[in-house]
Structures are given as C-alpha cells and as structure tokens.
C-alpha cells in the first residue's frame, strides 16, 4: 500500500493496509499495559451526506432501490467521495438524485464515530424552499422516485423498517416524535 498520512481520528503511526471502494482498513502497533505491544485496527469510511429538502411545508423523501438494498425510504443522500466540501457534496447529491435545488442551506447536525472501530462522519443539511430545476441524473445502480410528505408523516417514518437512518438520527427522531418540545424545535429548524 502507498504511504499516506492517517485519516483524522487515527494515531500518527497508523498505516493503511487495505483500500476498497468505500472502506479503508488502518493498523498500528499499540503498547499494552503489561509492556508488550499488539496490532490495533480501525475501518475508515467516506462520509455520508443526508439532506432535509423542504418544499413549502413538506419534506422531500426518496423511495429507492439499489442492487444490494431494494425497497428503501431515504432522505436524499450519498457518499461524499468526490473530495468536495460536504455542503457542495450535499448540493450535488440533491440535484442529481431529485432534480431539486435550493439557495438556502444550513448544517443541521454532524455526528461521527471517532471512538469506535469504524470512523464514519454523517452530515445532515437542511435545504429550504427547494424548487425543481432539472431532471434527476441517477447512477447506474439507483432507481429513485421522490414524494413530498408532511412533517408529521416524516416523524412516523422512524418506525418504518424501510427508512434508512443512522442510529444517532433515529434517536433524535424518536425524541422529536414523542417529546412535544423537541418536535417543535425540529419543526422550526426545518420550517423557520
């Protein structure tokens, strides 16, 4: 493997031992408490971008088939593997997958797993007052249809097993669904 600087969240002496299309495996020697040493490793994954796209008082969601995951419901999303700034990746993914664009963007939340064996950041952006400006340009491995749903219908998706989301965001949605104060806080973030 080529010698490159370790990804953020890895020790300076980590070496990449595998690079796939989505994942990299990194290893390093770590001194143990008894004075011996052992090999430790972590997996790094390209960041994920998720977009809350609002159109009037509705949210845009996708019903999506991919070769390895048929019959899913998603936010417009994708893998940030083009080397762009996460916001630029989000704008590109929204336009490519849905044909919608927005001039009003903000970062809603970012979470990562820096303390686990898998390093993976997830960015959630809000794109307000979206308008359809083009036809979708889907990847060969995507079948996507879009639909607009109400905020309350969106919160109901948290209990639908077809809705793909991170555990961190699922927890956020559950709190918003069952806690009136959190629900209004989330609604105002999306629809100020």
C-alpha positions in Angstrom: 0.0 0.0 0.0 1.0 3.6 -0.6 2.4 5.5 2.4 -0.2 8.3 3.1 -0.9 10.3 6.3 -3.5 8.7 8.5 -7.1 9.8 8.4 -8.4 12.1 11.1 -9.1 10.1 14.3 -6.3 7.7 13.8 -2.9 7.6 15.5 0.1 9.1 13.7 1.7 5.7 13.3 -1.3 4.1 11.6 -0.8 2.6 8.2 -3.4 1.9 5.6 -3.4 -1.9 4.8 -6.5 -2.1 2.6 -8.3 0.4 0.3 -11.7 -0.6 -1.2 -14.3 1.4 -3.0 -15.9 2.6 0.2 -13.8 1.4 3.2 -10.1 1.6 4.2 -8.5 -0.6 6.9 -5.8 1.0 9.1 -3.5 -0.7 11.5 -0.9 0.4 14.1 1.2 -1.0 16.8 0.0 -0.1 20.3 1.8 -0.6 23.6 -0.2 -2.6 26.1 -0.5 -2.2 29.8 1.9 -5.1 30.5 4.6 -3.6 28.4 4.1 -5.8 25.3 2.5 -4.5 22.2 -0.2 -5.6 19.8 -1.7 -4.6 16.5 -4.8 -2.5 16.6 -7.0 -1.5 13.7 -9.9 0.7 12.6 -12.0 1.0 9.5 -12.5 4.4 7.9 -15.4 5.1 5.6 -16.2 8.0 3.3 -18.6 10.5 5.0 -22.3 10.3 4.3 -24.4 13.3 3.3 -28.1 13.5 4.2 -30.4 16.3 3.1 -33.7 17.5 4.6 -35.1 19.2 1.5 -38.2 21.3 2.2 -40.7 22.3 -0.5 -43.3 24.7 1.1 -44.4 22.9 4.3 -43.4 19.4 3.0 -40.3 17.3 3.1 -38.9 15.6 0.0 -38.2 11.9 0.6 -37.0 9.2 -1.8 -38.3 5.7 -2.4 -35.2 3.9 -3.6 -33.9 0.6 -4.9 -30.2 -0.2 -5.1 -28.9 -3.6 -6.2 -28.0 -4.5 -2.6 -30.9 -2.7 -0.9 -34.3 -2.8 -2.6 -37.4 -1.1 -1.3 -35.9 1.6 1.0 -37.1 5.1 2.0 -34.3 7.7 2.4 -33.6 11.3 2.6 -31.7 12.5 -0.5 -28.2 11.3 0.4 -25.0 9.9 -0.8 -21.4 9.1 -0.1 -19.0 12.1 -0.1 -16.3 10.5 -2.2 -15.7 13.3 -4.7 -13.3 15.2 -2.4 -15.6 18.2 -2.3 -16.6 20.2 0.7 -19.6 18.4 2.5 -22.0 21.2 1.6 -21.0 21.1 -2.1 -21.5 17.3 -2.0 -24.9 17.8 -0.5 -26.0 20.2 -3.2 -24.7 17.9 -5.9 -26.5 14.8 -4.4 -29.8 16.6 -4.0 -29.7 17.9 -7.6 -28.5 14.5 -9.1 -31.0 12.4 -7.2 -34.1 14.6 -7.3 -33.6 17.5 -9.7 -34.3 19.9 -6.9 -32.0 22.8 -5.8 -32.0 25.4 -3.1 -30.3 28.7 -2.3 -30.9 28.3 1.5 -28.6 25.7 3.1 -27.5 25.1 6.7 -25.8 22.3 8.6 -28.3 20.7 10.9 -26.1 18.2 12.6 -22.9 16.2 12.2 -22.0 13.1 14.0 -19.2 10.6 13.7 -17.9 7.5 15.3 -14.4 8.6 16.3 -14.4 6.4 19.5 -15.4 3.2 17.8 -13.7 0.8 15.4 -15.4 2.5 12.4 -14.6 6.1 11.6 -17.6 7.5 9.7 -18.9 11.0 9.7 -22.5 11.8 8.8 -23.6 15.3 7.8 -27.3 16.4 7.9 -28.0 19.5 5.9 -31.2 21.5 5.5 -32.1 22.8 2.1 -35.0 25.1 2.4 -37.6 26.2 -0.2 -36.3 23.8 -2.8 -37.5 24.0 -6.4 -37.3 21.5 -9.2 -34.7 22.9 -11.7 -33.6 19.8 -13.6 -34.4 16.1 -14.2 -32.6 13.7 -11.9 -29.3 12.2 -13.1 -29.2 8.8 -11.4 -26.2 6.5 -11.0 -26.5 3.2 -12.8 -27.2 1.4 -9.5 -30.0 3.6 -8.4 -33.8 3.6 -9.0 -35.3 6.6 -7.2 -38.7 8.2 -7.1 -39.5 11.2 -4.9 -42.5 12.3 -3.0 -43.4 15.1 -0.7 -44.7 14.4 2.8 -45.8 16.4 5.8 -43.6 16.9 8.8 -45.8 14.6 11.0 -45.7 11.8 8.3 -41.9 12.2 8.2 -41.7 11.6 12.0 -43.8 8.4 11.5 -41.0 7.0 9.3 -38.8 6.5 12.3 -40.8 3.3 13.0 -40.8 2.1 9.3 -38.1 -0.6 8.9 -37.6 0.5 5.3 -36.4 4.0 6.4 -32.6 4.1 6.4 -31.0 6.3 9.0 -28.1 6.3 11.4 -28.8 5.2 15.0 -27.9 8.8 16.2 -30.5 10.3 14.0 -33.1 7.6 14.7 -32.7 8.6 18.4 -33.2 12.2 17.5 -36.4 11.4 15.6 -37.8 9.3 18.4 -37.3 12.1 20.8 -38.9 14.6 18.4 -41.8 12.2 17.8 -42.6 11.7 21.5 -41.5 15.0 23.1 -43.6 18.0 22.1 -40.8 20.5 22.9 -38.3 18.6 20.7 -40.8 18.2 18.0 -41.4 21.9 17.7 -37.6 22.6 17.9 -37.1 20.2 15.0 -40.1 21.7 13.0 -38.7 25.2 13.5 -35.3 24.1 12.3 -36.7 22.8 9.1 -39.5 25.4 8.6 -38.5 28.6 10.4 
